Amino acid sequence: MPIPSTTPPPGWSRETPAAAVAGVAAVVAGTFAIAKELTSATRSTPQVYALGIALLGALSLSTLAVARARRKDAKEAKQETPDDLRGCLHVLHAAVRAYKSAENPGDGWLRITVHRLDGNTLEQSVGYVGSEDGGAGRRFSINAGLIGRVARVGQVRRVDRPADMGLAEWLHYLVEDGLTQEAAETTRRDRFAFLAVPIQSPGVTAVRAVVYLDAGTPDFFDDGTTALVIAGTEGLAAWVDEHYYRG
């Protein structure tokens, strides 16, 4: 399956509710049968005992079925969340930090996230690593901005905001690049360097997601840093294929 959405599947689609309903139905049916036999004019004590044993067996089997369903649902739920991507992004963030010899760079020095491709939109799969800004679940048009361009063409793109470019001019640039005015105004104002790298399927046949990075330092993504991020994203792409598509 593809990288999952930030919105989990509804609870009723899991196996646990169905197993629980089946178990309750079996217990109710068994209880009803015992009650009917106890109130029968031709009541048979051995028959009541047999029904009681059958009811206990049904209760035990139902309990086991619900337990198995819960374990299976828990395993699937873990696979159906994109949160595991954060671990990969933390590794990438640490690699860049080591490359630039930045021991304690502070919140927002470098932010990294992943946007999964979902039809004609890109959904931010996880909150930013390297910042407390969050953002998971936001959606953007595939025709807008840096991540949209990378999703469409399947190539790495790097953008630098000139250090002397004022906020109004920068917001105008973002709107011209396809963002809505509202989306442009909610972007972080202190960003000056941007990089987006596609996560592609084996054989580079399709874009599955886009790794997005930004930083507050102009020209942050020099050739060496960019090469490091690209190499890390190749590893991330292999993990995504193994974990989500072939897992």
C-alpha positions in Angstrom: 0.0 0.0 0.0 1.2 3.6 -0.5 2.3 5.9 2.3 -0.8 6.1 4.5 -2.7 9.3 5.3 -2.5 11.1 8.5 -6.2 10.3 9.0 -6.5 6.7 10.3 -9.1 4.3 8.9 -12.4 4.2 10.9 -12.5 1.8 13.8 -15.4 -0.2 12.4 -13.2 -1.3 9.5 -10.9 -3.2 11.8 -11.4 -6.9 12.7 -11.8 -6.4 16.5 -15.4 -5.0 16.3 -16.5 -7.8 14.0 -14.9 -10.5 16.3 -16.5 -8.9 19.3 -20.0 -8.8 17.7 -19.7 -12.4 16.7 -18.6 -13.4 20.2 -21.5 -11.5 21.8 -23.9 -13.1 19.4 -22.7 -16.6 20.2 -22.9 -15.9 24.0 -26.4 -14.5 23.7 -27.6 -17.4 21.6 -26.1 -19.9 24.1 -27.6 -18.1 27.1 -31.0 -18.0 25.3 -30.8 -21.7 24.6 -30.0 -22.5 28.3 -32.9 -20.2 29.5 -35.3 -21.9 27.1 -34.3 -25.3 28.2 -34.6 -24.4 31.9 -38.1 -23.1 31.4 -39.2 -26.1 29.3 -41.8 -28.5 30.6 -39.6 -31.3 29.5 -36.4 -29.9 30.9 -33.4 -32.2 30.7 -30.6 -31.6 33.3 -27.9 -33.3 31.1 -29.0 -31.1 28.2 -28.7 -28.0 30.4 -25.2 -29.1 31.4 -24.3 -29.7 27.8 -25.5 -26.3 26.8 -23.6 -24.7 29.6 -20.4 -26.4 28.5 -21.0 -25.2 25.0 -21.6 -21.7 26.2 -18.3 -21.7 28.1 -16.6 -23.0 25.0 -18.1 -20.3 22.8 -17.1 -17.7 25.4 -13.5 -19.0 25.4 -13.3 -19.1 21.6 -14.8 -15.7 21.3 -12.2 -14.3 23.8 -9.4 -15.8 21.8 -10.8 -14.5 18.5 -11.0 -11.0 19.9 -7.5 -11.2 21.3 -6.1 -12.4 17.9 -8.1 -9.6 16.1 -6.7 -7.0 18.5 -3.1 -8.1 17.8 -3.7 -8.1 14.1 -5.4 -4.7 14.2 -2.6 -3.2 16.3 0.0 -4.5 13.8 -1.9 -3.1 10.8 -2.6 0.2 12.6 1.2 0.7 13.1 1.8 0.0 9.4 -1.1 2.3 8.4 0.4 5.4 10.0 3.2 7.6 8.5 4.7 8.3 11.9 7.6 5.9 11.3 8.9 8.3 8.7 10.0 10.6 11.5 12.7 8.2 12.5 14.2 8.4 9.0 14.0 12.2 9.0 15.7 12.4 12.4 18.6 10.4 10.9 18.8 12.7 8.0 18.7 15.8 10.2 21.5 14.4 12.4 23.6 13.7 9.3 23.3 17.3 8.1 24.0 18.6 11.5 27.2 16.5 11.7 28.2 17.6 8.2 27.9 21.2 9.1 29.4 20.7 12.6 26.4 22.2 14.3 26.2 20.7 17.8 23.1 22.6 19.2 21.7 24.6 16.3 18.3 25.3 18.0 14.7 25.1 16.9 14.2 25.7 13.2 17.8 25.7 12.2 16.8 23.0 9.7 13.3 21.7 9.2 12.5 18.5 7.4 9.2 16.8 6.5 7.6 14.5 3.9 4.7 15.2 1.7 3.0 12.2 0.2 1.4 12.3 -3.2 -2.3 11.7 -3.1 -3.9 12.3 -6.5 -3.6 16.0 -7.4 -2.6 17.0 -3.9 0.3 16.6 -1.5 -0.4 15.9 2.1 2.2 16.6 4.8 2.7 13.2 6.4 4.5 14.2 9.6 5.2 17.3 11.6 8.5 19.0 11.0 11.7 17.3 12.4 14.0 20.0 13.7 11.2 22.2 14.8 8.0 22.3 16.9 6.1 23.8 14.0 4.0 20.7 13.4 2.0 20.8 10.2 1.0 17.2 9.6 -2.2 16.8 7.6 -1.8 20.0 5.6 -2.6 19.7 1.9 -1.2 21.5 -1.1 -2.1 21.4 -4.8 0.4 19.5 -6.9 0.5 22.6 -9.1 1.7 24.9 -6.3 5.1 25.7 -4.9 8.4 23.9 -4.7 7.1 20.6 -3.6 4.4 20.6 -6.3 7.0 21.3 -9.0 9.2 18.4 -7.7 6.3 16.1 -7.6 5.4 16.9 -11.2 8.9 16.7 -12.7 10.5 14.2 -10.4 13.7 16.1 -10.0 15.5 17.8 -7.1 14.9 21.5 -6.8 16.7 24.1 -4.7 15.5 27.7 -4.1 17.3 30.5 -2.3 15.6 33.6 -1.0 18.0 36.6 -1.3 19.0 37.8 2.1 17.8 41.3 1.2 14.4 40.3 -0.1 11.7 41.8 2.1 8.7 39.9 3.4 6.1 41.5 1.0 8.2 40.7 -2.0 8.8 37.1 -0.8 5.1 36.5 -0.2 4.4 37.9 -3.7 6.9 35.3 -5.1 5.2 32.5 -3.3 1.8 33.4 -4.6 3.2 33.7 -8.1 4.6 30.2 -7.6 1.2 28.8 -7.0 0.4 29.1 -3.3 -2.8 30.8 -2.2 -2.4 34.1 -0.4 -3.6 32.4 2.8 -1.0 29.6 2.5 1.7 32.1 1.7 1.0 34.2 4.7 1.1 31.1 7.0 4.6 30.2 6.0 7.4 30.8 8.4 8.9 34.2 7.8 12.5 33.5 8.6 13.2 30.9 5.9 15.9 31.7 3.3 16.9 28.3 1.9 14.7 25.6 0.5 15.3 22.1 -0.9 12.9 19.4 -2.2 13.8 15.9 -3.2 11.5 13.3 -4.7 10.9 9.9 -3.2 10.5 7.7 -6.2 9.5 4.1 -6.9 12.2 1.5 -7.9 13.3 2.2 -11.4 12.4 5.9 -11.0 9.0 5.4 -12.6 6.8 7.4 -10.3 7.0 10.0 -7.6 5.5 8.7 -4.3 6.4 11.6 -2.0 8.6 14.6 -1.6 11.1 15.3 1.1 11.0 19.0 1.9 13.7 20.9 3.8 14.1 24.6 4.7 16.5 26.6 6.8 16.9 30.1 8.2 20.4 30.6 6.7 20.9 31.9 3.2 22.6 29.4 0.9 22.3 26.7 3.5 22.0 24.0 0.9 25.4 24.1 -0.8 26.4 21.4 -3.2 27.8 19.1 -0.4 24.7 19.4 1.8 22.5 18.9 -1.2 24.4 15.7 -2.2 24.1 14.4 1.4 20.4 15.0 1.5 19.9 13.3 -1.9 21.8 10.3 -0.7 19.8 10.1 2.5 16.6 10.4 0.5 17.6 7.5 -1.7 17.8 5.4 1.5 14.5 6.7 2.7 12.9 5.8 -0.7 14.2 2.2 -0.3 12.8 2.1 3.2 9.4 3.4 2.1 9.2 0.8 -0.7 10.1 -2.0 1.8 8.0 -0.8 4.7 4.8 0.4 3.0 4.7 -1.0 -0.5 6.2 -4.5 0.1 5.7 -4.8 3.9 
